[in-house]
Amino acid sequence: MRMAGDAVIKTSAPGSLMLLGEHAVLHGSRALVGAINRRIEVELFSHGHVDTECDSQRPSLEDLVIIHSSLGDYQAPLNELGDHPNFRFVLQAIKQHLDAIPSGFELKITSEFSADIGFGSSAAVTVAVHAALMHWLLGVEPENEALFKQALETVLAVQGRGSGSDLAASVYGGIVGFTTDPDFIPIEVSIPLTAVYCGYKTPTPDVILRVEQLKATDPQKYERIYFDINASAEMAIALLAKHDFPGFGKILNRNQELMDEMGVNTPELQEIVEALQNAPDIFGAKISGSGMGDCAVGIGYADLSTLEYPVYHLEITPAGCQYYE
């Protein structure tokens, strides 16, 4: 049971879509990533001193971590947090704060989008969970850079590799020009997006490994590709500052060619990208994310009713991680 005095912290973080810089960002290039108007919300209820009726063989509610989400439920004592395939990012985030956590607590996680689609769900839930825990433990909203650092530590612990680009969007909102220094260039612009899911995705670490293997066979080719991608991202920042969406769209189209040359395109993604690029109200389109499946994104709104793939009309949101009373 929840007592009236239980601490209640509510946070949310947006999902995201990569616009430019996939793979190259891991080698020092700049990426552009946008926060989208689909969010993941986390509510934290601290158990504190709870009057519960339980036998001595069962852990007190004061010592339990309880997680509820559409992906299922989880429960374990604070000092016995194990693994769970649906909650790896959440559990790793909790483990990073274990020394400071005073009691058991409950997390309720709700999402406005499916974890099966490449809208940055892992990054969004990681940021929102850390934000709730840090707010609870510190008593104040954490600084964005401290929140990003904790979230990146979680992602690297869980999947071993990752740039943190999607985390930057979930923390800061809007479009972020990001490098792994880390360096953040916020771009205040609102853009309509059409995202199309190809029906399957390859885990990001697997795609990264594949690209690294290809790069080892022809390093000069990939250095040229990464140089072009970095130049594209820097140029895109200038164009977006002027709201030059046609110019930005041309950069996306060119970077689709670079993604194809990199070896991460698929027939399904190519079909989707061509449909987007041919739509009258789309400025440009490309693969979004690591590739070899998942999503393609176009700048603007397109109907695409003839495509047999899920189509999502989204917007870039200026709201990054948020805290609620």
Order of alpha helices (4+ residues) and beta strands (2+ residues): beta-beta-beta-beta-alpha-beta-alpha-alpha-alpha-beta-beta-beta-alpha-alpha-alpha-alpha-beta-beta-beta-beta
